[in-house]
Structures are given as structure tokens and as C-alpha cells.
Amino acid sequence: MKFGVMNLFPAEGDGDDAQVLRDTIEEIQIADELGFDSCWLAEHHFSRYGILGNPLMLGTAIAERTRNITIGTAVVVVPLHDPLRIAEDAALLDILSGGRLVLGSERSAGVTGQVFGFSKGLLSVYEGWNVGPTAELPRLWHAEEIDGAVRKLLAQSVQNPRLPQLDGA
């Protein structure tokens, strides 16, 4: 049996956002010391329910303060990010953590667009990504052909054959 901690990063009322983040990092350090297997970092926007807009960035801070715990994203909201940026940030986190990243992503452009009020034109671009970005991320880490050319990030994921990736809807 494996145990992990899930972090939503809720901030009460006018609470101190910096303290929420510091407390979470400390909680994850303690979980690592106690032998927990994983921590999961949730991405949320425009809500006190969850104040973390970039789990990969916070994951990098956690990687530097822990030794064994797997760092998972729950989730990276793909339509809100550039796929190349996700690939590069995930590769960096995987390198700095010594191969402890599990990249969870979601690609529901319709729901995301409705929640954030994207225009129909912008939504049509994101809907075209429903397969593309998450499918292309592993290919960027391993020098595979994309759009007729071989593209490879210089910072490569540590994990072989591929960085673990979980896709949501």
C-alpha cells in the first residue's frame, strides 16, 4: 500500500497566501521524512479554494527540499499553458528531483473555457489541442518527429523510457 498527500492550497478569506504555500511545503517535507510515497499539487485559478496557479513551479521548490517523495501534478490545465513551456518546466522539475515527477494533465478546453470566459475564437484553438499538446509532450522529451521535423528539448526528462504522464478529461 502506498500513501500520499493531496494539496489543494485553500486560502481562507483574506488569509496569507504566502503562509499557505510555506505551510504546504513544510507539510510535504514532513511527509517525505515520514516515508510517504507521493504528494499531489492541484492547479486552480481565480478561487480561494485553491491558490496555486503553477504546480510545476512549486514542485521545483519541493524537489529541492525533499529526497524521496514522488511529486505529482493534479493537474496541469493544458489549455491554459503553452505545450512547449509545460514540456520544458516538467523536464526541469524531473531533472532537479532526480526523476520523481508524475505529470498529471487535463485538456477539457470546453469546461475550462466556460469557467474562465474565453472567447469562442480562442476556445476553437484550445479545442484543437484536445489531443495535440498532451500527446506531443513526451515526443518533445525524446526527439521524435513533430510536424515533419525532429524536435528535442535540450533539458531531457531523467526517467526512461518516458516521464510518467496521467491524462484527465
C-alpha positions, 0 to 999 in steps of 0.5 A, spaced: 500 500 500 502 506 498 500 513 501 500 520 499 498 527 500 493 531 496 494 539 496 489 543 494 492 550 497 485 553 500 486 560 502 481 562 507 478 569 506 483 574 506 488 569 509 496 569 507 497 566 501 504 566 502 503 562 509 499 557 505 504 555 500 510 555 506 505 551 510 504 546 504 511 545 503 513 544 510 507 539 510 510 535 504 517 535 507 514 532 513 511 527 509 517 525 505 521 524 512 515 520 514 516 515 508 510 517 504 510 515 497 507 521 493 504 528 494 499 531 489 499 539 487 492 541 484 492 547 479 486 552 480 485 559 478 481 565 480 478 561 487 480 561 494 479 554 494 485 553 491 491 558 490 496 555 486 496 557 479 503 553 477 504 546 480 510 545 476 513 551 479 512 549 486 514 542 485 521 545 483 521 548 490 519 541 493 524 537 489 529 541 492 527 540 499 525 533 499 529 526 497 524 521 496 517 523 495 514 522 488 511 529 486 505 529 482 501 534 478 493 534 479 493 537 474 496 541 469 490 545 465 493 544 458 489 549 455 491 554 459 499 553 458 503 553 452 505 545 450 512 547 449 513 551 456 509 545 460 514 540 456 520 544 458 518 546 466 516 538 467 523 536 464 526 541 469 522 539 475 524 531 473 531 533 472 532 537 479 528 531 483 532 526 480 526 523 476 520 523 481 515 527 477 508 524 475 505 529 470 498 529 471 494 533 465 487 535 463 485 538 456 477 539 457 478 546 453 470 546 453 469 546 461 475 550 462 473 555 457 466 556 460 469 557 467 474 562 465 470 566 459 474 565 453 472 567 447 469 562 442 475 564 437 480 562 442 476 556 445 476 553 437 484 553 438 484 550 445 479 545 442 484 543 437 489 541 442 484 536 445 489 531 443 495 535 440 499 538 446 498 532 451 500 527 446 506 531 443 509 532 450 513 526 451 515 526 443 518 533 445 522 529 451 525 524 446 526 527 439 521 524 435 518 527 429 513 533 430 510 536 424 515 533 419 521 535 423 525 532 429 524 536 435 528 535 442 528 539 448 535 540 450 533 539 458 531 531 457 526 528 462 531 523 467 526 517 467 526 512 461 523 510 457 518 516 458 516 521 464 510 518 467 504 522 464 496 521 467 491 524 462 484 527 465 478 529 461 
